[in-house]
């Protein structure tokens, strides 16, 4: 199995934290950073089940290994 690293871009919109994976094009949100990232992982996993990227068939455990948050998402 090939392991890939994806980017999670986080920003605040009103009272929600929005997480985006630009490599895949998935976006999700949550009230906390951890919730937004968990939702993004789920959205990305579901998307990639339907539209797999070339040369890979990985699971969500391999998607996001860490994150750095923007100042707007930290409360």
Buried (B, 14 or more C-beta within 10 A) or exposed (E): EEEEEBEBBBBBEEEBBBBBBEEBEBBBBBEEBEBBBBBBBEBBBEBBEEEEBEEEEBEBEBBBEEBEBEEEBEE
